[in-house]
């Protein structure tokens, strides 16, 4: 079964509030087996437009990635994030070649 991924590109405009979001997302991420592959760090954008912060999370499968997003715990965390940042979040199924 292919893994699931969250790919987020964000511009954080309220750092203290975003720190609260990070604390709030820890439980749903642990509950659904999320693993950070990318969490901020240096980035280069040779094509297109992205935001200043990129995060990639790996889940055991696509269903878990979707279930985490839709969970009550993550929705509560998301409400915090929406006040602190702007950006995009994509949930994608991995490739097993």
C-alpha positions in Angstrom: 0.0 0.0 0.0 1.5 3.4 -1.0 2.4 5.9 1.7 0.6 9.2 2.0 2.2 12.6 2.1 1.4 16.1 3.2 3.3 18.8 1.3 2.8 22.2 2.8 4.1 25.6 1.6 3.5 28.4 4.1 4.4 31.9 4.9 4.2 32.4 8.7 3.2 35.9 9.8 2.6 35.2 13.5 5.5 33.1 14.8 4.3 32.8 18.4 0.8 31.6 17.2 2.5 29.2 14.8 4.4 27.7 17.7 1.1 27.0 19.4 0.0 25.2 16.2 3.1 23.0 16.3 2.3 22.0 19.8 -1.4 21.3 18.9 -0.5 19.2 15.8 1.8 16.8 17.8 -1.0 14.6 19.0 -2.8 14.0 15.7 0.5 13.5 13.9 1.5 10.9 16.5 -1.9 9.2 16.4 -1.7 8.7 12.6 2.0 7.8 12.4 3.3 11.0 10.7 7.0 11.4 10.2 8.6 14.7 9.2 10.8 14.4 6.1 11.2 18.1 5.6 10.5 20.7 8.2 11.5 24.2 7.1 15.2 24.5 6.3 16.9 26.0 3.3 15.2 25.9 0.0 15.7 27.0 -3.6 12.9 27.7 -6.0 14.2 27.4 -9.6 10.7 27.4 -11.0 7.3 28.7 -10.0 6.3 30.5 -6.8 6.3 28.9 -3.4 6.1 30.2 0.2 9.0 30.7 2.5 8.5 27.5 4.6 8.1 24.0 3.2 7.0 20.9 5.2 6.7 17.3 4.0 5.1 14.7 6.3 5.0 11.0 5.5 2.2 8.8 6.7 2.0 5.0 6.6 -0.6 5.2 3.9 -2.8 7.6 2.0 -5.9 6.8 4.1 -4.0 7.8 7.3 -2.9 11.0 5.7 -6.5 11.9 4.9 -7.8 10.7 8.3 -5.3 12.8 10.1 -6.4 15.9 8.3 -10.0 15.2 8.9 -9.6 14.3 12.6 -11.1 16.6 15.2 -7.6 17.0 16.8 -6.0 18.2 13.6 -9.0 20.4 12.7 -8.5 22.2 16.0 -4.8 22.7 15.3 -5.6 23.9 11.7 -7.8 26.7 13.2 -4.7 27.9 15.0 -2.5 27.6 11.9 -5.0 29.6 9.7 -4.6 32.6 12.0 -0.8 32.4 11.9 0.1 31.6 8.3 -1.0 31.6 4.6 -0.2 28.9 2.1 -1.1 25.6 0.5 -1.4 22.0 1.8 -1.5 19.1 -0.6 -2.3 15.5 0.5 -0.9 13.1 -2.1 -0.6 9.3 -2.5 3.0 8.0 -2.8 4.3 6.1 -5.8 5.3 2.4 -5.6 7.2 1.6 -8.7 
